[in-house]
């Protein structure tokens, strides 16, 4: 079956959300205490006076998290750099090693996640693949599996929760 | 309730994943949105789990990339699941119904919303008599308006806010003239007719491509999304130049060139997503000065953000917002340390905390 043709807009934005998330995940894992950062995101959301005016709370959550992580990384760089006057390459070094580490991390996580996916019940596993590998919508998945779109959403929720629980233990 | 209890944590993870899946079904209803916000505000652990589920996405894209899992094979696998009931095998002992569950989603199309945003746009037709084969069409968008139109050759023209553009097609060539504003084109391949975008004296010729041209009063930005574009400044390549072999500076996917006062800069790598975020009516900014981000918002909205304090304008921020969603952006700014937003009748005034104190003291 041929892949459905994606529009320019779909291609452009397929990975936008991922970029924000990758940023969050990477920083969270390497540099900062996760609990502190989440606490700070939480406080900032509570600080908003008229939170009900937020039309896209999910996007807002990502934005607050991303911005906070950026602030932390700027602060970390500002205070870390002058402490290493004897290391002429100190500036370039951390970025490069972080890149390797991230790549290694991603590979390790992918291998582990494949094992976790294999534990899922068939319909649930098929849903996750049809969504993330083939990029189908809930309606398209529902048509193929012969279930309602609501069931597809439920399968995806169960599959994602399972992955999250198993991947958390890996850290 | 003790969230370090694995059973409770596991239940929170499930609710987070259900909310995440609900968001992927389309925009939430007002009731759902309020419920989600209330859930987020109930505990930092909810936020941690939600972001944790969201962060899986990138790894999932890589982990599910398995050629053996064709669509047919997956459907076959799912059909062989007789019960049709999903049990969370590994955590079955820990599962119980969480108190708060995302509401059931009603399936609906977002196409109606997309159409509504285009409805106010004015399209002017003008067929030139002297130009037998020529089809000339003018597209104009007002402040805050956007549109996307299929062109006769199968290409697609996306037009951003405050833009005027004329499309001239003939049997020999395809020309899009940008008078002012921003367009992005998805070019349908045609060996016989090159696809040109003119912005003043700047000419961009597509070679099987998607690209973005932003003509500002003092400069023009050309950003290439896919394929290649040949950019030249000055007299255009003659009409009979062989299609597919245009002259000019070659700009590859992921690069941007800038034309200022007729001078072409060298191509530089750029974040294509940032330049073309307007296609989804989004404003995406990564470590950009607050002043520039506010200016970008003001392109789309009637109620502008004004920032007088130069120090505040240079504060760098990151984020992604719906271009029309000024309330969320204002709320985001207020969440920053030392930043206040005053909602005045005709503008949002963004000021630092000490500015606010001074103006209160002066009684202004």
Interface residues (C-beta under 8 A of the other chain):
Chain A: X1 X7 X8 X9 X11 X12 X13 X15 X16 X17 X18 X19 X20 X21 X22 X24 X25 X28 X34 X35 X38 X39 X41 X42 X44 X45 X46 X47 X48 X49 X50 X51 X52 X53 X54 X55 X56 X57 X58 X59 X60 X61 X62 X63 X64 X65 X66 X67 X70 X74 X106 X109 X110 X113 X114 X117 X119 X120 X121 X122 X123 X124 X125 X126 X127 X128 X129 X130 X131 X132 X133 X134 X136 X138 X139 X144 X145 X146 X147 X149 X150 X153 X154 X155 X156 X157 X158 X159 X160 X161 X162 X163 X164 X165 X166 X167 X168
Chain B: X10 X13 X14 X16 X17 X18 X20 X21 X22 X23 X24 X25 X33 X34 X36 X37 X40 X41 X43 X44 X45 X47 X48 X49 X50 X51 X52 X53 X54 X55 X56 X57 X58 X59 X60 X61 X62 X63 X64 X65 X66 X69 X70 X71 X72 X74 X75 X77 X78 X79 X80 X81 X84 X86 X87 X88 X89 X90 X91 X104 X105 X107 X156 X158 X184 X186 X210 X225 X226 X272 X273 X276 X277 X279 X280 X282 X284 X287 X316 X317 X318 X319 X320 X321 X322 X325 X327 X328 X330 X331 X332 X334 X335 X336
